[in-house]
Amino acid sequence: MPHDEFGEVDRTAYRQLVRRLSSEDPGEIEGIELDPSCGRRLVNPQAGLSVDAIGPRSTDMTMPPVPRMDSAELSAELCELYWMALCRDVPFTRLTESDVARAAADDLTKLSDYRAVRQNGRVTPGLLFRGDTPGDHAGPYLSQFLWRDIQFGTYRFVQRQDTVRPNQDYMTTFGTYLKVQRGWNRTLAASERDQENRRYLYSPRALAHWLHFDGGPSPAKAFFHAGLILDSLDMPVDAGNPYVDSTVQHGFSTFGTPHLLALVTEVANRALRAVWYQKWFVHRRMRPEVFGARVHQRLTGGRAYEFIDREVLESDAVDRVFSKWGSYLLPQAFPEGSPMHPSYGAGHGTAAAAAATVLKAWFDETAVLDNPIQANEDGTALVPYEGQDAGRLTVGGELNKLAANVGIGRNIAGVHWRTDWTESAKLGESLAIQLLREQKAWFKEPHWFTVTRFDGTTVRF
């Protein structure tokens, strides 16, 4: 949209956006006026207005208000994002011994309202940037499902990914930031990608890069892969599956692999529609890059912005960012910055939570994944994971971790807040459970599902 020289959106243009969205009229929405220089398009505002035959209506689901801009909670979330930017090139295997990771843990521990997991009241390098779901704290940072080979019929896919160069960050000057806010269509150049030397996911930057390009096919892609991996490992299904003890028949179109894989993609798309209503028609939350620009203006004297909480202004992370990049802007992993839709809730996070919930309902969550692995320091090979908790990596725990990797990985890129993930996880989980409940009437076979929710409670239906 049009922005002034301080990066503040034109209020008349914003009111026009809200008015046209509120009409829910396709013609009015098509008439939204963007900055004359804008080379990008808004992402699917009308998706949240769609109606499905079953499952909860998008307009009936809710998310709580986001933290206030003057709150210590939002200040803590932004501090975390600055530290994530500073840690993008620290290999996951070195997070516990990296000096910058230790500094991040110490700084985040001091914050008065940082709502991430702690150990004995402290944020530790070993828990840094992890989710807070059951199983999320065991084993390597990344889920086993992001490393294991994927068996797809007679095809076997090795999970080596395109990579990008270290220290490749964007929107670190205010001029570039302002161009992006006005719709500059800056894409990742071929020279900035390494498509010849593919690696296993090994660093926060590699994770963010993978998440940069997984949205086109579906944010549920990793969970489709997880379903194939679990199927190829012949992992036990939930006790409520009607064919679990049958000696005569087994599931296929119902309660078999085709049923499962269709469910994973179906529930993920439903989740996207639900969260798109929250994004466009309820919350319209600013992206982290925008608040980072407010911090920059405050600290450089461009604008007073007295509402900004002092904890982020005094954070060691903000000083380190300035020392490295010469501005207080939040460095972005993507050259175009955030996607062209509001921040809250997170599309990836909601779809990931919904798809993970379906897989947890389908398989025995307590089954252990044997022979755990992790990428080596530069992602060129997989090596055994030999930590003391190597025998405790369960199907349910690794699916929880996969959902957190997807949700928090977008935070690492600088495009989402922690609460975008934590609250979206609840939305996606609730939608998946309600959809599975309503679909029970479709099938003749007596069955039930058991799911351990992200908060650790168990529901059977």
N, C-alpha and C positions, 0 to 999 in steps of 0.2 A: 504494500500500500504506500501512498505518499508519506514521506517522513521529512521532518525539518533537519537543519544542520546538526542538531543535537541528538538525532536518532529517535525523536518522539513522533509517533504517528499522527497524521492530520486528523483532528477530532471529527470534522465534518465527514471525511471519508469513512472513518470507523463507524459513525452513527449510521451512515448509509448502508454499510455492510450488515450491521445488526438488523436494521429495518427490513432489508431484503431477505435475510435469513428467516426472520420471524414471520414473514408472510407465508413461508413454506410453499410458495408458488414457483414452479420451475422457471417460468419466464422472468420473474423478478430476480431470482438467484442468478440466472444467466446474465443479468444486467449489472452485476456488481462491478464497480469501476476500480481498476487497479492503477498503480503508478504508470504513467505513459511509457517509462523505460522498462517496465516489467517484461521479462522474457519467460516467465514461468506461469503455471496455472494452479489454481486452488485444487486440492485433492478431495474430490467427491463429497462436497458438503451434504448432498441429498441422501447419502447412504443411510444416515441415521433415521430417515423418515420412512424407510421400507418396512413392510409388515410381512412376517412369516406365518405360515399356517399353524405351526406348533412352536413351542418354546415361548419364553417371555418376550413381550413386545419391547423394542428398544426404548420406547418412551415411558415404559413402566419401571425401568431399572434406574437406580440412583447411585451416586457417588457423593461422599461428603465434600464440603467446601475445602479448597486448597489452603495451605498456610498463608496467613496474611503477609504482605510484603514487608511489614515492619516487625515481624516476629523473629524470635531467636531460632525457631525451627527452620524457617526459610533460610536464615543466615547460615545455619549449620549445613543445610542441603547444598548451598552454593559453595561453601568451604570444601565440602566433599568433592564437588565437581572440579574445583581448581586442583585439588590433590590428584584426582583421577587423570587430569590432563598432564600433570607433572610425572605421573607413574606409567604413562602409556607404553613406554619402551622397556619397562622392567619385566623380564621374563617371569611367567607365573612361578617357575621353580625357584626364583630368587626373591620373591616378595618378602619372605621372612627374614632375609639378611640384608636387604637393600637399605642404604642410609636414607634415601628419600621416602621409602615406605615406612621406615621407623619414625621419621619426622612427621609423616602424615598421621600415623597412629597416635603419636603424642599430642599433636595439635587437635585432632578430632576428639580425643579424650577430654580435653579442657573445655570443650563447648558445652554450654548449659542445656541445650535441647537437641542434641544429636541422637536420633532415634534408630540407631543401628545396633547390631549385636555387640555385646561387651563380654569380657571375661574378668570376673572379680572387679567390676566397675571400670575396667579399662578397655579401650580399643587396642587390639594387638595386631601386629603385622600379619599373623596367621589368619585373622578374621577380617582383614581389610577388604572392603568393597564386596563382601559376601552378602547373600540374602539371609533371612532369619527363619527359613522353613526347616522342618525336620529333615535331617540328612544333609543340609546345605553346608555344614561345618566339617563334614568328614571327607577325607581324601583330598585329591588335587582340587585346585580352584575350578577347573572345568569339569563338566559331566563326562562320564565315559562315553556317552552317546555322541559326543563331538569328535571322538578319536577313532572309535572302532570302525572296521570295514562294514560297508553296507551291502548286503546280499539282496539283489533285485532280480529274481528268477535266475538265469544263468549269468547275469552280469554281477561283477563284484567291484564295488567302487571304493577306492582308497580315499580317505578324507584329507587329501592335501589341497590347500587353498591358494588362490592368488594372494600375493602379499604387496605391501607398500613399504617405501623406505622409512627407516626410523627418523624421528625429529621432523616429520612432515605434517605441520599443523597450519591451520588457516584462520583467517579473520582476526589477525593479531594487530592490525592497524585500523584506526577508526575510519579511514577512507574506504577500505575494503568492506568493513562491517556495514557502513551506510549503503554501499552499492548493493550488498546482499539483501538488506532490509527493503530496498526498493525493487527487488526482484531480479537481480543480476543472475543470469543462468550460467553459472560457473560450474562445470562438471569436471570430474577427475580425468585428467589427460592420460593417454596411453603410456606416455613416458613416466608417469607417476605410479604406474602399476607394474608389478613384476609377474607376468603370466608364464614365464618360462621356468622359474625356480619356485615351484609350488612347495608349500610347507604345511605341516600340521599347525593348528592354532596353538601358539606358544606365548603370546603376550597380549596385554590389554589392547594394543593397537591392532593386532591381527584379528582379535575378536570383533572390534568395532568395524574393521574393514569388511569382514564377513557379513556383519549385520547391515552394512551399507547396501549390499546387493542381494539380500535374501527376500526383500519385500515384494518384488515383482511377481514371482511364482506364487508365494504365499508365506507369511510369517510362521506358518505351521510346518514349513519344510523340515525343520530339525526333528519334529515330532513324528512326521511321516517316516523319516529315516529311523527314528527310535523304534517305531512299531515294526519295521522290517528287521532291525537288528534283534529285537526281542523274539520275533518269530523265527529267525534263522538260528538263534541259540536254543530254541525249543523251551523257552522259559515257561514255568507253570502259570496257567490262567487263574483268575479268582475262583474261589470255591463256589460262587453263585452262578458260574457258567453252566447252562443246562447239560452240556455234553462232557463235563469234566470227568465223570465216572462212567460214561457209557462205553459198553463193549461192542455196540452194534453200529453206531453212527458217530459222526463228528460234524462240527459246524463248518459252514462255508458261507453261503449268502446270508445266513443268520448265525451269529455268534462264531464266525470264522474270520479269517484274515481280510477278505473283501469287505465284510461288514465293519471291521475295526478301522481300516484305512479310510473308508468313506466317511465314517463318523469323525475321524480326526480332522479332516479338511472341512467337513460340514460345520462342526462346532466352532472351528476357528473363524470361518467367515461370518457366522452368526455373531460371534464375539466382536468382530470388527464393526459390524453394523450397530451393535449396542453401544460401543465406546465412541463411535463417530457421532452419535446423538449427543453424548456428554461433551465431546469436544466442541462441536459447532453451535449447539443450541442451548447449552447450560453454562459451562464454565469458561470457555475461551481463554485459557490460561496462557500467559506469555511463556515463550521458550527461555531456557537458561541464558542463552546468548544475549537476550534483551536486558535481563537484570544485570548481567556482567557489564554491559555497556553503561548502566546506571552507576555501578560501582566505579567504573573508569571515569565517568564525568564528575562524580563526587570527589574522587581523590586527585583529579587533575584541575579542579576548580571550575569546570565548565558549567556545572549545575549544583545546587545545594543538596537536593534530595535528602533532607534531614530524616526521612522515615527509615533510611537504611540502618539496620541494626549494627552496632559497633563491632560485634564479634567478627563479622566478615571483613570489615574495614581494617581490623587489627590482626587478621590471620597471617601467619607465616607463609601460607600458600599464596596469598595475593602478592606479597612482597617478592616471593620467588618467581612468580609469573612475570612480574614487571622486570626483574633482573634478567630473565631469559629472553623475553619478547619485546620489552620496551613499552608495554602498555599493560593496563589492568583488565583488558578484555578477556573473556573466557575463551581460550584457544579451542578451536573446533577441529575434529578429525576429518570432517567432510568439507570440501571446498565451497559447497553451496550452503553450508550451515544446516539449519533445521529443515525438515520437510514443510510443505505448504499446507499445513493444518495445525490447529492449536495443540498445546502440549499435553493436556490432561483430559482423559486418561491416555495411557500409552497403547497404541494399536498393537505393537509387538507384544507388550506385556500382557494385555488382555487375551489375545489369541493364544499365546504360550500357556497361560494358566488354564484356559479352557481345554486345550489339547492335552496338556499334562494330566488334567483331571480325568479325561476319558481313558487315557492309557493306564492310570492308576486304578480305575474302576475295572479295567479289563484283565490286568495281570495281578498275580500274587505280589503285593508290594514288599513283602518280607523276604522274598527270594534274593539270595546274594549273587552279585556279579563276580564270578571268579576271575583270577588273573588280571587284576586292574592294571591299567597302563597310564602313561602321561607322555606328552611331547618333551623332548629334550630342550636344552636351553635356547637353541636357535630354530627349533621346529623341523629339523631335517630328518628326524627319526622318532619312533616311539620306543619308550623304554619301560620296564616294569615299574609300577608304583609299589614301594616297599615300606611305606609308613606304618606306624603301629596300628592304624585303623584300617589296613588294607583288606582285612576280612569282614569289614562292616559296611561295605558299599552295597546297598540294597537297591532293588528296582525302584521302589518308591522314593528313596532318598536321592537317587541319581536323576529321576524325573523332576523332582522338586528343584534340584540344582540346575538342571537344564532350563527350566522355566526362569529361574533367577539369572542364569547366564544370559539369556535372551533379553530379559527386561533390564537388567543392570548394565549389560553390554552397550545398550543404547545410551545410558547415562555416561558411560566411559567416553563415548563419542562426543558428549557435550550437548546432546539434543533433548535430554529428558532429566527430570528431577527424581529423587528417591521416592517421593510419594506418588509420582506418576506410576512407578512400578508397584509399590506396596498396595495401593488402592485398586489398581487395575487387576492385580492378582485376585482380589476378592470378587471383583465383578465377573471376571472370566470363569472363576470356579463356580460361582452361584449359577451362572447361565448354563454351564455344562451339566451340573447336577439337575437343574430343573428340566433341561432337555431330555436327559436320560430317563428321568421319572416319567415324563409325558410319553416317551416312546415305548415304555413297557407294555402298553396296551396294544401295540402293533403285532406282538409275537405270541404264537400259541404256546411256545415252550415256557414252562415255569422257570423263572430266574430271578436273581437279585444282584445288586451291585453293592460293593463295600468300598468306601473311599476314606482315606485319611486326609483330612483337609489340611491346608497350609498352616493352620494354627495348632495342629496336632490332635484335634478331636476327630472322632470317627463317626461316619454316617453310613447307615445301611438302608437301602430302599429297593 
